[in-house]
Amino acid sequence: MIQDSKRYALCFVPFAKLIRIHRISEMTNQLTFKGASEMPMISVSFGNMEWNKTGAWRAQRPFYEDKTPPCSAACPVGNDIVAFIQKITEGDFEGAWSLIKEENPFPGICGRVCFHPCESKCNRGAYDEPIAIHALERFVSDFASTLNKKIEKVPGIRKGKIAIIGSGPAGMSCAYHLAKLHYGVTVFESSSSAGGMLRMGIPSYRLPKDVLDRELSEIQALGVEIRTGIPYGENLKLDDLKDYQATFIATGAHRGRGLNIPGEKGKSGFGGLDLLRKINLGNRVKLSDKIAIIGGGNTAIDVARSVIRLGKKATILYRRSKEEMPAFEDEMVEAIEEGVKIRYLVNPIRIQQKDNMKRLECLRMELGEKDESGRRRPVPIPNSNFFIEADTVIIAAGEEIEVSFLPKGMEKRDGVVLTQRDGSTGIKGIFAGGDLTSNQRTVAHAIGSGKRAALAIDCYLQGKDAEEAIRHVLIGEGPSLSIFRHFHPEERPMNSHVVTFEELNTDYFETSKRRREQRGPAKKRIKGFGEVTSTFAESIALEEAERCFSCGTCNGCENCYVFCPDASIMKTEEILSHQVDYDFCKGCGICFSECPRGAISLKEEAR
Amino acid sequence: MKRVITGNQAVAYGVILSRVDVISAYPITPQTTIIEELSELIANGRLNTRFLKVESEHSAMAALIGASTGGVRCFTATSSHGLAYMHEMLHWASGARLPIVLVNVNRAIAPPWNIWSDQSDSLSQRDTGWIQLYCENNQEVLDTVLQAYRIAESVKLPVMVVLDAYVLSHTSEPVEIPTMEEVDPFLLPYCPEYAIDTQEPMAFSTIATPEYFLEFRYKLQKAMEQVPDIAKKVNDEFRSRFGRGYGAIERYGKEEAEILLMTSGTVTSTSRIVIHKLIERGYSVAGIKIKRFRPFPSEEIYDEIKGAKKLAVIDRNLSAGVGGIFAHELRASLYSREKRPQVFGFISGLGGRDITPELIEEAIQYTVDHPQPEEEILWLGLKK
């Protein structure tokens, strides 16, 4: 029967309907009848039921209320992730960029090097795979750069002068937000070029220098002055900054931590950061062939992968096992692809010089009880001593802050400068942030702390309570905050409740695979310092953005409108008005339970 | 054009040619292939009809009630338990005077579990206010779907078109399929008397107090009473356009016969052969095929009895506690007549057992041999 196509083709011919429907006005508008002959065929109410205000039956009241998505709550920067992904789905990439830029001057950088805790908390992870948020952020930034987008400077009266020490992610984030708030900002940088750890510590195969330069120049375009080659403590003292109403110190943690083992201070040994700095500044680095790297963090991986790119052999020695390694998973995978060897449960106890070679005496380790970091403590296996030979030993066992130049009156604890939640130090008008003040040494945490300090400095200079201001704009329980919401409290309000997976109605979602950034073959990658991964194509970005559950944020899916049995969900010109017609809403809660993303709340009706 | 198609395909052709606007259905054997054919055509974009997926037959009918109230032509198909599940909504469709057409493929109702032909499902719905039309072959199936819309939309009552499971639903026969150009002038677009108008909202099927409820039911009955005339006119027009037609009943066999045999559905085809043979052997016998069960064709049947003394009825259904439903209704319709034949009520073929020529002959022979039935229910082919 199906083959009979000719016959069915006839069915497509539009069929002019000759319907004549009786209008109400034509019908007998009668309430009483003498008998059947007068009566209509069926019982019809010629009026409607609007007189029956069924809202009076309501015991619980639904209302629209956006809540905090877990991604944003987990983002140390405080990006409004759901909102910018929403813009991507609408094809408004510039809008997405503007939204990110409200909170974060560095989407191109974060999209590449952030450890994306947002994705670890993504509710979609409990369903299939988390959204590739970092890749979307990167896409948005790169898209905007093709249009040469710049943050527009809003005209305003200059409020004051602020000094910032350190041009890393914390300092520049603080500078960015202060400049937007009409402060004159001068950034002092000890090196010859700006960027701090972004420039010195991160290899360009992960973060190309043009991306860094692009985002730094956008900040400079807002009027921020960067003065390089001025090391704080040497050429610059606190007293020199008296003209400035406030100072933000974010000098980072650049001093390689030693191992405290015999022989480590010998010849042809490098600190991991020293090596990365040299490579990043384009200095010639002379290395021998066989290199041992001690440590298990990202610096160790960065060093190993850089060394491989310089044509050498790299072996990482780590005293715990793979599970405890603090380096990011993806980086480790890529490093191993590129030929980096990792030896786990190995602890060097002595470095000896033997002719031109280094000889590392090591102990084998096993894992014991958990330590305060929650990782299992490595315990030496007695008499397991063995030797590893290498031409060069590079120590990448963590970084420390430089304390010698810090002003008196700054309290230090656990190896960091102690600050209040608003970044204020014990000294009036002096704020601090970034790696200097935290052991959570990530780019994202640094950017977040710079933003927080900008808000605090503004409050300080305007005579407002910074702590109070921060409390109002925390995302979820904090610690990250939204500076946008501080200045636009009416726009995009959000309940601090963080939406859980259980609160979603996943019946409305289909499973789909997470889109991944392409990366070139390892053989090709190690030939240079070109970027390893590539930015999403527009179509892939759209597909990935479509996967977002939009937790806690209405995206206009209209499930509520479709399912409301009382037609009480209101719409204006085809768009949900996010209002409920309480004259008729009976409070059945169907809108609440059918909302896929928890953007509707229900509360008991007060009588 | 003639094609060899199954009964279920004949239904699908009927629906396509009727330019149905909305279909909603839930799968159940042996109906499923009807909806499969139609939904596939819709999915492939070859049939301009809206298909509503639902989670049950109750919802399927409810959806059509909504669609029909919106003023469009609607269709569904079901069987057995599916029809039983629709029961409440069947009342609603007729009470709301909606001309929905439903095809029911007769199937027994469990337990014991059974998927074969048995009229108990459709006859269980005899009091729901639906017109019921039973079909004998696949050609009649297609033609009856077309006629059903005409009748339904004329009297504003829903119509159930009924065919036997497997014997028709899954058996292929040659069927003449009319063209759209031929059907269009016969079946004009549906023109509802009342329909939802979002510009002037009103409430349908609102409450009717005891003061008026009786009158609404009176009007429903009056609509049913119009059916014989309207169905006849529709069939006459159909015959003139397509060269074939079907009365509410059809008498065949001897002009003047002492014994009549009343059957419905496919049993009629077998009976035609048996009666033909028996006449050759000298029996005074004729057959009555009953096509329309609701409204019951009392007048038409009485007109065809023409002095016959005995009337045997073969029922492929059972109303436990009474017997065969056709026989039961027939007795009731004859009671007020002065001259009425003795009714022999046979029950046979339940749950799809074949009603063979031998069994039919046995029923006629019994009727010939007995002045009156020895029992109210005569079990044909029962293994005691």
Chai-1 contact restraints between the chains, C-beta under 6 A:
chainA,res_idxA,chainB,res_idxB,connection_type,confidence,min_distance_angstrom,max_distance_angstrom,comment,restraint_id
A,M1,B,Q9,contact,1.0,0.0,6.0,A-B,restraint_1
A,Y8,B,R46,contact,1.0,0.0,6.0,A-B,restraint_2
A,L10,B,M180,contact,1.0,0.0,6.0,A-B,restraint_3
A,C11,B,L47,contact,1.0,0.0,6.0,A-B,restraint_4
A,C11,B,N48,contact,1.0,0.0,6.0,A-B,restraint_5
A,F12,B,N48,contact,1.0,0.0,6.0,A-B,restraint_6
A,F15,B,R19,contact,1.0,0.0,6.0,A-B,restraint_7
A,K17,B,P189,contact,1.0,0.0,6.0,A-B,restraint_8
A,L18,B,P189,contact,1.0,0.0,6.0,A-B,restraint_9
A,I19,B,G71,contact,1.0,0.0,6.0,A-B,restraint_10
A,I19,B,C191,contact,1.0,0.0,6.0,A-B,restraint_11
A,I21,B,A195,contact,1.0,0.0,6.0,A-B,restraint_12
A,I21,B,D197,contact,1.0,0.0,6.0,A-B,restraint_13
A,I24,B,E200,contact,1.0,0.0,6.0,A-B,restraint_14
A,A36,B,E215,contact,1.0,0.0,6.0,A-B,restraint_15
A,A36,B,Y218,contact,1.0,0.0,6.0,A-B,restraint_16
A,A36,B,K219,contact,1.0,0.0,6.0,A-B,restraint_17
A,M39,B,E215,contact,1.0,0.0,6.0,A-B,restraint_18
A,M41,B,R97,contact,1.0,0.0,6.0,A-B,restraint_19
A,I42,B,A96,contact,1.0,0.0,6.0,A-B,restraint_20
A,I42,B,R97,contact,1.0,0.0,6.0,A-B,restraint_21
A,S43,B,S205,contact,1.0,0.0,6.0,A-B,restraint_22
A,S43,B,T206,contact,1.0,0.0,6.0,A-B,restraint_23
A,S43,B,A208,contact,1.0,0.0,6.0,A-B,restraint_24
A,V44,B,M202,contact,1.0,0.0,6.0,A-B,restraint_25
A,V44,B,F204,contact,1.0,0.0,6.0,A-B,restraint_26
A,S45,B,M202,contact,1.0,0.0,6.0,A-B,restraint_27
A,S45,B,A203,contact,1.0,0.0,6.0,A-B,restraint_28
A,S45,B,T206,contact,1.0,0.0,6.0,A-B,restraint_29
A,F46,B,M202,contact,1.0,0.0,6.0,A-B,restraint_30
A,N48,B,P201,contact,1.0,0.0,6.0,A-B,restraint_31
A,N48,B,M202,contact,1.0,0.0,6.0,A-B,restraint_32
A,M49,B,A203,contact,1.0,0.0,6.0,A-B,restraint_33
